[in-house]
């Protein structure tokens, strides 16, 4: 039986499929968000269908936590993008 594990030294401690670097969010993003065929995803990751569905079950059991984490990721990404654009504008203005 496959387990979902956390290890702070691997993938920033994100829940992942034991024995792999594949996180629950990796599986969720492909199967749920991108609507990819679970068989294809499992084959490309080299994991069993059991492991794939255990990852999805873990996602649904902890959905609120994952939703909050994804909001934080998006906020950080957006802030980084805004800051990058600001720096580009400053650099372009100096070059003129």
C-alpha positions in Angstrom: 0.0 0.0 0.0 1.2 3.5 -0.9 1.4 6.2 1.7 1.3 9.9 1.5 4.3 11.3 3.4 5.9 14.6 4.3 9.6 15.3 4.6 10.8 18.9 5.0 13.9 18.0 3.0 12.0 16.8 -0.1 9.7 19.2 -2.1 9.6 21.7 0.7 7.7 19.2 2.9 4.7 19.1 0.6 2.6 15.9 1.0 3.9 13.4 -1.6 3.7 9.8 -2.7 6.1 7.8 -0.6 9.2 6.7 -2.5 8.8 9.5 -5.1 9.1 13.3 -5.4 5.5 13.4 -6.8 3.3 15.7 -4.7 -0.4 15.4 -4.0 -0.7 18.8 -5.8 1.3 17.5 -8.8 -1.4 14.8 -9.2 -4.3 17.1 -8.4 -3.2 19.8 -10.9 -3.0 17.2 -13.8 -6.0 15.0 -13.0 -8.4 17.5 -11.6 -7.4 20.9 -12.9 -6.2 19.9 -16.3 -8.6 17.0 -16.7 -5.9 14.6 -17.9 -6.6 10.9 -18.0 -5.6 9.3 -14.7 -4.1 6.3 -16.5 -1.9 8.5 -18.6 -0.8 10.6 -15.6 0.0 7.4 -13.6 1.9 6.0 -16.5 4.0 9.2 -17.1 4.8 9.4 -13.4 5.6 5.7 -13.2 3.2 5.1 -10.3 0.3 2.8 -9.7 -3.3 3.8 -10.1 -3.7 3.0 -6.4 -1.0 5.6 -5.6 -2.6 8.1 -7.8 -6.0 7.7 -6.3 -4.5 7.7 -2.8 -3.0 11.1 -3.6 -6.3 12.4 -4.8 -8.1 11.0 -1.7 -5.5 12.8 0.5 -6.2 16.0 -1.5 -10.0 15.7 -0.8 -9.5 14.8 2.8 -7.4 18.0 3.3 -8.9 20.2 0.6 -9.2 23.4 2.7 -5.5 23.2 3.6 -4.5 22.7 -0.1 -6.8 25.5 -1.2 -5.2 27.9 1.3 -1.7 26.8 0.2 -2.6 27.4 -3.4 -3.9 30.8 -2.6 -0.7 31.6 -0.8 1.3 30.4 -3.8 -0.7 32.5 -6.2 -0.4 35.6 -4.0 3.4 35.1 -3.8 3.6 34.5 -7.6 1.5 37.6 -8.3 3.6 39.8 -6.0 6.8 38.5 -7.6 5.4 39.2 -11.1 4.4 42.7 -10.1 7.8 43.4 -8.6 9.6 42.0 -11.7 7.5 44.3 -13.9 8.3 47.3 -11.7 12.0 46.6 -11.9 11.8 46.2 -15.7 10.1 49.6 -16.0 12.7 51.2 -13.7 15.5 49.7 -15.8 13.9 50.8 -19.1 13.5 54.3 -17.7 17.2 54.5 -16.7 18.2 53.2 -20.2 16.4 56.1 -21.9 
